[in-house]
Amino acid sequence: MIKTPTRRITLEEFLQLPETKPASEYINGEIIQKPMPQGKHSRLQIQSANAINNVVESQKIALALPELRCTFGGRSIVPDVAVFAWSRIPVDEKGNIGNVFNTYPDWTIEILSPDQNTTRVTRNILHCLNHGTSLGWLIDPEESSVLIYPPNQQPIYLENEEDILPVPDLVKDLHLTLGQLFDWLKL
């Protein structure tokens, strides 16, 4: 992540700035730009969102959205995949999905990039959990492992191909093993 060396600004000032590519996040008064996603990251991100949406979207249970800005609890973050219960998705006056999500995701998924700070990503997951998120995943493609962050519990480290990835009740019909998750990287 690239830290922009500027004066501290308010969240409101940050939200008035133009979007950056890759996205920037607002954390504790600082603007921190996320690293540019690479191949493994992008593949896991799109496949995760698709797998979730294939199970829950048609029934209007939930929706998984990649790279969505979520502003809540004094921060503005951009999880790699943010999953929202259907009833919590903001809508505009036309009944279309809203552009602004001033709330926490129900499930947050982060995929570690080679240059990314693990502690900072973990802090974002914990921030989500402290504000209502029901589950966090931290996927590490280089280690072929996933750290699961349930609320009010010790994290769970999964590294065996047959390990079943826990999911929130919201998407209880999604059944995925660690091996299946990392098979998405094979061409």
Salt bridges, closest charged atoms under 4 A:
GLU13 OE2 - ARG7 NH2 3.70
GLU19 OE2 - ARG69 NE 2.87
GLU30 OE2 - LYS3 NZ 3.37
ASP80 OD1 - LYS34 NZ 3.13
ASP80 OD1 - HIS41 NE2 3.12
ASP106 OD2 - ARG88 NH1 2.81
GLU110 OE1 - LYS34 NZ 3.85
GLU142 OE2 - LYS40 NZ 3.49
ASP183 OD1 - LYS186 NZ 2.85
